[in-house]
């Protein structure tokens, strides 16, 4: 049966149809209604209708955000002019009730929400408020990436976007042009924020500037280095971004300064305090560990190694700990990354025959186990197989049967479902870059979030 939250003397209402989605409907205006009485009823009904809408959206994850925004637009902008007094009364009720508007806007996805800043000065102020942005991130945490940024630092190819969802996106990344900084590049992505750097700037920082950017809001912040560090260690530091909105809306930047051939000191910057801790934590980098290749997962920075063990830096406790590696002999590491709190390592059995294992670190960090085995022989007929397979990202979904792995093979970015083994092409890279350039891409996950930097 169709459920309808009926409105007796109003022009806009809400209904919940059999498709389990919230929709708007119009009722026929009654020209004989008393204007004063209807205005009073409209104020009361508007409030009740919005309360019903909030209850529906709270219990219905499939509610259309367009239905929500259409309703708010009607109340706040008086889009429907059949009864000016009723519309004005409703608009006044909602316009003066910032709490209700806030609760509704918290349910609108980040990208379209930014467009609503032009509705009014009140909405502009609300959506730009850091507290609202934090609350929006709490309601809609960035748990699944919308796209992959592909960057090729060894060729003149443009930086590309590979969409992971059915939504329009540009092919290249023009949204980072607002920085207007020469020598600009992406160093890391972390749950919606980017760690970026530039090598063509102020000599007081030895030509290195670092930025934290939010590509969804186009906001960025420069992170300065402790000046005294450059007096002691002239080599450029290694920076890692640590941000997990499920635990905190503040982020940290971990900086590794080299003091000897294999020794480093660690300092930690906190966005909460806006300053460096200057704890000078010692860190020894073994020869088999590539300090520039790290993964942030579970509030820790991890490195892989070809030895029996590696290391990880716990950001919360600011301590260095040992990390076991999979059994020795698994030398062809094709992928190292994290998703939804799971740390993964791809080990190629034979990339030329499209077969490899995905290992996962146990929750207690006691060892690894094989989580997935990929055998892509069924795709051989579709591929020329001139180049080895290159894994871009493993994306764990809320539902295990929706988890996917994205890889490049034969010049194409392909999404492969790890449960039903179905694949689909996301992007033909050979049409957008050099014939061999796609093999050298670095992939950075893009999450939509309003979090302030």
Backbone torsions as a table, in degrees:
resi	resn	phi	psi	omega
1	UNK	NA	145.7	178.7
2	UNK	-84.6	130.0	177.4
3	UNK	-96.2	131.6	178.1
4	UNK	-131.9	128.0	173.5
5	UNK	-86.7	91.3	-168.9
6	UNK	-72.3	146.0	173.1
7	UNK	-116.1	122.9	-175.2
8	UNK	-80.2	-35.9	-173.6
9	UNK	-137.4	43.2	178.8
10	UNK	-134.3	164.7	-175.9
11	UNK	-99.7	-17.1	-178.4
12	UNK	-128.8	137.8	179.0
13	UNK	-144.8	-173.6	-179.2
14	UNK	-129.7	138.5	175.1
15	UNK	-135.2	152.2	175.7
16	UNK	-114.0	107.6	-174.1
17	UNK	-88.5	-175.7	-176.4
18	UNK	-67.4	-21.0	178.6
19	UNK	-79.0	5.0	175.4
20	UNK	66.0	27.1	177.5
21	UNK	-118.9	153.5	178.8
22	UNK	-88.1	131.9	-179.1
23	UNK	-131.0	160.8	173.6
24	UNK	-97.4	149.3	172.3
25	UNK	-141.0	157.3	177.1
26	UNK	-108.5	142.3	173.2
27	UNK	-108.6	160.6	-177.7
28	UNK	-76.7	129.0	-178.9
29	UNK	-68.6	145.8	176.9
30	UNK	-102.3	109.9	-173.9
31	UNK	-70.4	-17.6	-176.8
32	UNK	-90.6	1.7	-179.3
33	UNK	-66.3	145.4	174.9
34	UNK	-76.0	125.6	-173.3
35	UNK	-61.7	-44.6	-177.3
36	UNK	-66.3	-46.2	180.0
37	UNK	-63.8	-40.5	-178.4
38	UNK	-69.0	-35.0	177.7
39	UNK	-61.6	-41.4	179.1
40	UNK	-66.2	-44.2	178.9
41	UNK	-64.8	-34.8	-178.8
42	UNK	-63.9	-39.8	179.0
43	UNK	-60.1	-47.1	-178.6
44	UNK	-67.6	-44.5	-178.0
45	UNK	-66.1	-36.0	179.6
46	UNK	-61.1	-44.3	179.5
47	UNK	-64.7	-44.6	-179.2
48	UNK	-65.2	-38.2	-178.5
49	UNK	-66.3	-40.5	178.6
50	UNK	-67.0	-36.9	176.8
51	UNK	-63.0	-41.7	177.1
52	UNK	-62.7	-40.5	179.9
53	UNK	-63.0	-42.6	179.8
54	UNK	-64.2	-38.9	177.4
55	UNK	-63.5	-41.3	179.3
56	UNK	-65.2	-44.5	-177.3
57	UNK	-70.4	-29.7	179.0
58	UNK	-69.6	-33.7	-177.2
59	UNK	-98.3	-8.9	-175.4
60	UNK	-121.4	100.5	-177.4
61	UNK	-69.4	-16.0	-177.6
62	UNK	-95.1	9.9	179.9
63	UNK	-61.0	135.1	-179.9
64	UNK	-73.5	123.9	177.9
65	UNK	-65.7	-24.6	178.8
66	UNK	-65.5	-36.6	177.1
67	UNK	-62.4	-41.3	179.6
68	UNK	-62.9	-51.0	-175.4
69	UNK	-68.6	-32.3	176.5
70	UNK	-63.8	-40.8	179.9
71	UNK	-65.2	-46.0	179.0
72	UNK	-63.2	-41.7	179.8
73	UNK	-61.1	-37.6	178.5
74	UNK	-63.8	-47.4	-177.2
75	UNK	-68.0	-40.5	-172.4
76	UNK	-88.1	-29.3	-175.5
77	UNK	-111.4	-3.6	179.2
78	UNK	54.5	52.7	-178.0
79	UNK	-66.8	-32.5	-179.7
80	UNK	-97.5	120.9	-170.5
81	UNK	-106.5	17.3	-176.9
82	UNK	-62.2	-35.0	178.1
83	UNK	-135.8	97.9	-173.4
84	UNK	-59.6	-40.6	-176.3
85	UNK	-67.4	-40.5	179.5
86	UNK	-67.2	-46.0	-179.8
87	UNK	-61.6	-42.1	-179.8
88	UNK	-64.9	-39.9	179.1
89	UNK	-64.4	-45.1	179.0
90	UNK	-63.2	-42.6	179.3
91	UNK	-62.1	-39.2	179.9
92	UNK	-65.9	-40.6	179.5
93	UNK	-60.3	-50.6	-176.9
94	UNK	-72.6	-39.9	-179.0
95	UNK	-61.1	-29.4	-179.6
96	UNK	-91.8	-3.2	-179.6
97	UNK	-111.9	83.2	-175.7
98	UNK	-65.8	-28.9	-179.6
99	UNK	-63.3	-42.7	179.8
100	UNK	-67.8	-43.1	177.8
101	UNK	-60.3	-42.2	179.9
102	UNK	-61.6	-46.2	-179.1
103	UNK	-61.1	-35.6	-180.0
104	UNK	-73.3	-45.1	-177.2
105	UNK	-67.3	-24.8	177.2
106	UNK	-63.9	-18.4	-178.1
107	UNK	-95.8	0.7	178.7
108	UNK	-91.8	133.5	178.5
109	UNK	-56.9	156.7	-170.5
110	UNK	-60.2	-47.8	-172.9
111	UNK	-64.3	-52.0	177.6
112	UNK	-67.2	-27.9	-179.8
113	UNK	-61.0	-35.7	-179.2
114	UNK	-62.9	-29.0	179.7
115	UNK	-70.9	-19.5	-177.2
116	UNK	-81.5	0.1	175.7
117	UNK	-62.3	-24.2	-177.3
118	UNK	-85.0	-2.0	-179.4
119	UNK	-65.2	-44.6	-179.6
120	UNK	-163.8	166.3	176.4
121	UNK	-64.5	-34.0	179.2
122	UNK	-64.0	-44.1	178.9
123	UNK	-67.6	-38.7	177.5
124	UNK	-59.4	-46.1	-180.0
125	UNK	-65.3	-41.2	-178.1
126	UNK	-65.9	-50.9	-175.4
127	UNK	-68.5	-24.7	179.6
128	UNK	-86.3	-10.2	-177.4
129	UNK	-68.7	124.8	179.2
130	UNK	-56.4	-33.8	179.3
131	UNK	-67.2	-40.2	176.8
132	UNK	-64.9	-41.5	179.9
133	UNK	-61.8	-40.2	177.6
134	UNK	-66.0	-40.8	178.8
135	UNK	-66.5	-38.2	177.4
136	UNK	-63.7	-41.0	177.8
137	UNK	-65.1	-34.1	176.9
138	UNK	-66.0	-41.3	179.7
139	UNK	-73.0	-34.2	-177.2
140	UNK	-130.7	71.0	-178.3
141	UNK	-64.4	144.4	-179.2
142	UNK	-77.5	86.5	-176.2
143	UNK	-98.9	-20.0	-178.7
144	UNK	-129.8	129.3	-179.8
145	UNK	-69.6	147.0	177.6
146	UNK	-91.7	-24.3	-176.3
147	UNK	-161.4	171.2	172.2
148	UNK	-116.8	132.6	170.5
149	UNK	-89.9	124.7	178.2
150	UNK	-108.6	122.7	-176.8
151	UNK	-122.0	129.3	177.5
152	UNK	-114.2	104.6	-176.6
153	UNK	-86.1	-6.5	-176.4
154	UNK	-104.5	1.7	-179.0
155	UNK	-141.3	171.6	-179.2
156	UNK	-86.8	11.2	-177.9
157	UNK	-65.3	150.3	177.6
158	UNK	-71.6	159.3	173.6
159	UNK	-77.5	129.0	-170.0
160	UNK	-111.0	160.8	175.1
161	UNK	-119.7	127.6	174.6
162	UNK	-108.9	107.1	-178.8
163	UNK	-69.7	139.3	178.5
164	UNK	-104.6	-11.0	179.7
165	UNK	-125.1	165.0	-178.7
166	UNK	-82.0	74.6	177.5
167	UNK	-147.7	147.9	-176.8
168	UNK	-67.5	137.6	177.8
169	UNK	-147.4	149.5	176.1
170	UNK	-68.0	156.1	180.0
171	UNK	-74.0	-39.7	178.7
172	UNK	-108.0	-175.2	-173.1
173	UNK	-111.2	69.4	-179.5
174	UNK	-72.6	-17.3	-175.9
175	UNK	-67.6	-17.3	177.1
176	UNK	-86.1	-2.7	179.8
177	UNK	-68.2	-20.0	-178.4
178	UNK	-63.0	-20.1	177.6
179	UNK	-67.0	-33.4	178.1
180	UNK	52.2	49.1	-176.8
181	UNK	-123.4	125.8	178.3
182	UNK	-72.8	152.9	178.5
183	UNK	65.4	28.2	-174.2
184	UNK	-85.5	138.4	177.5
185	UNK	-151.1	158.6	176.9
186	UNK	-89.5	129.5	177.9
187	UNK	-102.8	-29.1	-175.5
188	UNK	-164.8	148.3	168.6
189	UNK	-117.4	144.5	-175.8
190	UNK	-151.3	94.1	173.3
191	UNK	53.7	41.7	175.7
192	UNK	107.4	-16.2	177.9
193	UNK	-108.7	151.7	178.1
194	UNK	-116.8	137.8	168.6
195	UNK	-97.7	118.6	-176.1
196	UNK	-124.9	161.1	-178.9
197	UNK	-143.1	161.4	175.2
198	UNK	-137.6	143.1	-175.8
199	UNK	-117.1	17.2	-174.7
200	UNK	-127.2	36.0	-172.5
201	UNK	-125.2	-148.5	-168.1
202	UNK	-50.5	126.7	-178.9
203	UNK	-69.4	-17.6	178.6
204	UNK	-65.9	-21.4	175.6
205	UNK	-107.4	27.4	-179.8
206	UNK	55.1	29.4	177.2
207	UNK	79.7	12.1	-178.7
208	UNK	-120.4	121.4	171.1
209	UNK	-119.0	143.3	178.2
210	UNK	-123.4	143.9	-176.8
211	UNK	-133.8	149.0	167.1
212	UNK	-107.0	123.1	-175.3
213	UNK	-122.2	144.1	168.8
214	UNK	-111.5	102.8	-176.0
215	UNK	-68.5	-15.2	177.5
216	UNK	-75.9	-43.3	-178.1
217	UNK	-97.2	-9.6	-175.8
218	UNK	64.2	26.7	175.1
219	UNK	-97.2	148.2	177.5
220	UNK	-149.8	161.5	179.8
221	UNK	-143.7	134.3	177.6
222	UNK	-84.1	135.8	177.5
223	UNK	-104.9	114.1	-179.9
224	UNK	-84.2	152.0	177.2
225	UNK	-89.5	151.6	168.7
226	UNK	-60.2	121.7	-171.1
227	UNK	-60.0	-38.6	-174.5
228	UNK	-64.9	-21.8	-178.1
229	UNK	-64.1	-35.7	-177.2
230	UNK	-73.8	-20.4	174.7
231	UNK	-71.0	-32.2	-177.9
232	UNK	-90.9	-42.2	-172.2
233	UNK	-126.4	97.9	-175.7
234	UNK	-73.4	-13.9	-179.0
235	UNK	-73.5	146.0	179.5
236	UNK	-62.5	139.6	-178.7
237	UNK	-78.8	167.9	173.1
238	UNK	-107.2	122.2	-178.5
239	UNK	-110.8	141.8	177.6
240	UNK	-129.6	134.5	177.9
241	UNK	-94.5	132.9	179.4
242	UNK	-123.9	109.0	-177.8
243	UNK	-146.2	121.8	177.5
244	UNK	-135.1	97.6	-176.1
245	UNK	-65.5	-14.5	175.9
246	UNK	-73.0	-17.7	-179.8
247	UNK	-111.8	-36.8	-177.8
248	UNK	-159.6	148.4	176.4
249	UNK	-89.1	0.5	174.9
250	UNK	-96.0	152.4	178.2
251	UNK	-120.1	163.9	176.4
252	UNK	-128.8	151.9	174.3
253	UNK	-119.9	121.1	-179.3
254	UNK	-99.6	125.6	-174.9
255	UNK	-115.7	127.5	179.1
256	UNK	-108.7	116.4	177.4
257	UNK	-106.0	126.8	-179.1
258	UNK	-78.6	129.2	-179.4
259	UNK	-113.0	-26.9	175.3
260	UNK	-138.4	-174.3	-178.7
261	UNK	-62.2	-29.8	179.2
262	UNK	-131.5	11.0	-176.7
263	UNK	-115.8	143.5	-178.7
264	UNK	-134.1	159.9	167.0
265	UNK	-117.5	143.9	-174.8
266	UNK	-113.8	130.5	169.9
267	UNK	-121.7	151.7	-176.6
268	UNK	-125.7	125.2	175.4
269	UNK	-96.1	137.7	179.1
270	UNK	-118.1	128.8	176.7
271	UNK	-69.9	-21.4	179.4
272	UNK	-68.0	-40.7	179.6
273	UNK	-97.4	-20.1	-177.9
274	UNK	70.7	26.0	-176.7
275	UNK	-148.1	166.7	177.0
276	UNK	-88.0	144.7	178.9
277	UNK	-75.8	-29.6	178.1
278	UNK	56.4	42.9	-179.8
279	UNK	-84.6	-17.5	177.8
280	UNK	52.7	58.2	-179.5
281	UNK	-76.7	128.0	-179.9
282	UNK	-73.2	145.1	179.7
283	UNK	-147.2	123.2	179.5
284	UNK	-101.6	125.1	-177.8
285	UNK	-101.4	106.6	179.5
286	UNK	-67.3	156.9	-177.2
287	UNK	-58.3	-30.6	-176.6
288	UNK	-81.3	-5.2	-176.9
289	UNK	-102.7	125.4	176.7
290	UNK	-92.9	104.1	-172.1
291	UNK	-66.6	-22.4	179.6
292	UNK	-79.5	-8.1	-177.4
293	UNK	-115.4	94.9	-175.3
294	UNK	-127.2	167.4	175.5
295	UNK	-136.5	129.0	175.0
296	UNK	-93.4	124.1	-178.7
297	UNK	-159.4	138.2	178.6
298	UNK	56.3	42.1	177.0
299	UNK	59.8	32.4	179.1
300	UNK	-145.9	152.8	177.5
301	UNK	-103.3	122.0	-173.7
302	UNK	-113.4	147.5	172.7
303	UNK	-124.0	145.3	173.6
304	UNK	-97.9	161.0	-176.4
305	UNK	-149.6	155.9	175.1
306	UNK	-86.6	-3.2	177.8
307	UNK	-87.2	-176.3	-178.9
308	UNK	-70.7	-23.5	-179.1
309	UNK	-144.9	159.2	176.9
310	UNK	-132.5	-154.8	-178.3
311	UNK	-139.5	158.7	169.8
312	UNK	-142.6	151.5	-179.6
313	UNK	-108.9	116.0	177.7
314	UNK	-78.9	113.3	-174.1
315	UNK	-69.2	-36.5	-178.0
316	UNK	-66.5	-48.5	-178.3
317	UNK	-89.7	-8.0	-177.8
318	UNK	52.9	51.5	-179.2
319	UNK	-130.3	151.3	177.7
320	UNK	-100.5	130.7	-176.2
321	UNK	-132.6	160.9	179.8
322	UNK	-81.5	144.1	179.3
323	UNK	-126.5	116.5	178.9
324	UNK	-68.0	153.8	177.0
325	UNK	-110.9	160.9	174.0
326	UNK	-58.7	167.3	-176.9
327	UNK	-51.6	141.6	179.5
328	UNK	-62.4	148.5	-174.7
329	UNK	106.2	-20.4	174.5
330	UNK	-84.9	77.7	-169.1
331	UNK	-94.7	-21.5	-175.3
332	UNK	-88.4	77.4	-178.7
333	UNK	-79.8	114.5	-176.1
334	UNK	-100.7	-15.3	-176.6
335	UNK	-158.6	144.0	176.2
336	UNK	-146.8	112.9	-176.0
337	UNK	-164.9	174.0	-179.3
338	UNK	-131.0	152.3	178.3
339	UNK	-155.4	126.6	178.8
340	UNK	51.3	41.2	177.5
341	UNK	81.4	7.8	178.8
342	UNK	-111.1	129.5	177.5
343	UNK	-96.9	128.0	-175.1
344	UNK	-122.1	150.8	174.0
345	UNK	-136.2	123.5	177.3
346	UNK	-91.5	127.1	-179.1
347	UNK	-121.0	117.2	-176.4
348	UNK	-79.7	124.8	171.2
349	UNK	-77.4	-45.8	173.9
350	UNK	-164.2	98.1	-175.9
351	UNK	-65.1	-24.6	179.5
352	UNK	-72.5	-21.4	176.1
353	UNK	-108.0	16.2	171.1
354	UNK	59.6	52.7	-180.0
355	UNK	-144.3	128.0	176.7
356	UNK	-163.1	166.8	-179.3
357	UNK	-108.2	149.3	171.5
358	UNK	-111.8	114.2	177.2
359	UNK	-91.4	149.8	177.6
360	UNK	-127.8	137.5	178.6
361	UNK	-75.5	134.0	177.9
362	UNK	-64.2	152.6	-176.0
363	UNK	-61.0	-30.0	-179.8
364	UNK	-92.3	7.3	177.4
365	UNK	63.4	23.9	-178.4
366	UNK	-86.7	-14.9	-179.4
367	UNK	169.9	-171.3	-176.3
368	UNK	-121.1	158.0	173.2
369	UNK	-142.4	155.8	180.0
370	UNK	-78.1	114.0	-179.5
371	UNK	-87.4	-43.1	-179.0
372	UNK	-135.4	147.9	169.9
373	UNK	-121.3	122.0	-178.7
374	UNK	-105.6	120.8	175.1
375	UNK	-125.0	103.6	-173.0
376	UNK	-101.7	27.6	179.5
377	UNK	-60.0	-28.3	-178.5
378	UNK	-65.1	-16.1	-179.0
379	UNK	-95.2	1.3	-173.9
380	UNK	-60.0	-36.6	-178.0
381	UNK	-66.3	-26.3	-177.8
382	UNK	-85.8	-10.9	-172.0
383	UNK	-121.2	145.1	173.6
384	UNK	-79.8	-22.9	174.8
385	UNK	60.2	39.5	179.1
386	UNK	-77.6	-23.7	-176.1
387	UNK	-127.7	152.7	177.9
388	UNK	-66.9	153.0	179.3
389	UNK	-68.0	140.5	179.9
390	UNK	-126.5	118.5	-179.3
391	UNK	-81.3	129.0	177.8
392	UNK	-94.0	-46.7	-175.7
393	UNK	-162.9	143.1	171.0
394	UNK	-109.2	123.0	-172.0
395	UNK	-116.8	106.9	176.8
396	UNK	-79.0	131.7	179.5
397	UNK	-98.4	165.1	177.0
398	UNK	-60.8	-38.6	172.5
399	UNK	-97.0	125.9	-173.7
400	UNK	-57.9	-34.5	-177.1
401	UNK	-75.6	0.7	177.0
402	UNK	-108.9	4.8	178.6
403	UNK	-68.8	142.9	-176.2
404	UNK	-136.3	162.8	171.3
405	UNK	-126.2	136.4	-179.6
406	UNK	-110.2	127.0	-178.9
407	UNK	-139.4	164.5	176.0
408	UNK	-112.3	128.8	174.7
409	UNK	-150.1	135.6	179.0
410	UNK	56.7	33.7	174.9
411	UNK	81.3	10.3	-178.3
412	UNK	-126.2	139.3	172.4
413	UNK	-86.6	122.9	-173.1
414	UNK	-126.1	136.4	173.6
415	UNK	-99.4	130.5	-174.8
416	UNK	-125.9	118.6	179.1
417	UNK	-73.5	123.6	-174.8
418	UNK	-76.0	-10.0	-179.4
419	UNK	-98.0	-57.1	-177.0
420	UNK	-96.7	-2.0	174.9
421	UNK	64.1	25.5	174.5
422	UNK	-87.6	148.2	-178.6
423	UNK	-129.9	154.4	173.9
424	UNK	-147.7	145.1	-179.8
425	UNK	-80.0	130.5	178.8
426	UNK	-95.0	-35.2	-173.0
427	UNK	-162.6	139.2	173.8
428	UNK	-95.9	100.8	-173.8
429	UNK	-73.8	-24.4	-178.6
430	UNK	-66.8	-21.6	178.8
431	UNK	-83.1	-9.6	-173.3
432	UNK	-121.5	-5.7	-175.3
433	UNK	-148.6	-176.4	179.0
434	UNK	-65.2	153.1	-177.0
435	UNK	-54.6	-32.5	-179.0
436	UNK	-110.5	-2.8	-173.5
437	UNK	-65.0	-29.1	-175.2
438	UNK	-63.5	-21.6	-179.4
439	UNK	-69.7	-17.4	-174.1
440	UNK	-107.7	13.7	-177.7
441	UNK	-72.8	141.8	166.8
442	UNK	-101.0	133.1	-177.7
443	UNK	-104.6	131.8	178.0
444	UNK	-125.9	126.7	-178.0
445	UNK	-75.4	139.9	-179.7
446	UNK	-112.0	117.4	175.5
447	UNK	-111.6	141.2	177.4
448	UNK	-88.2	123.9	179.4
449	UNK	-153.9	152.7	178.6
450	UNK	-98.5	4.5	-172.0
451	UNK	-56.6	138.3	-179.7
452	UNK	-79.8	146.6	177.2
453	UNK	-102.1	NA	NA
